[in-house]
């Protein structure tokens, strides 16, 4: 298959990348991405039950809205600054 910039290119036309739909319960795209990452073998209903039950337990334990706690957790795990690789001689440094 022909490649362009290291990716496989379809032989017939351009494939349009589909946008992730917002979650029906919380109306948030990041929650949908979480559900999709938990999903195994196309069992989206099972993944939704897992995420929704976890969110309910978070609300019970913290007393705060689950979506607010989830967004705070996501901001905590994001990197604070971005590093780029610089090659100097034979070594690669993260700058």
Residue pairs with C-beta under 8 A, 6 or more apart in sequence:
1 8
1 9
1 11
2 9
2 11
3 9
20 29
20 32
20 33
20 36
21 29
21 32
22 28
22 29
22 32
23 29
23 31
23 32
23 35
25 31
25 52
26 55
26 66
26 67
28 67
30 70
30 71
30 74
31 51
31 67
31 70
34 51
34 70
35 44
35 47
35 48
35 51
36 44
36 47
38 47
38 50
38 51
39 46
39 47
40 46
40 47
55 66
55 67
55 70
56 66
58 64
58 66
58 69
58 70
59 65
59 66
59 69
62 69
83 94
83 95
84 94
84 95
85 92
85 93
85 94
85 95
86 92
86 93
86 94
86 95
87 93
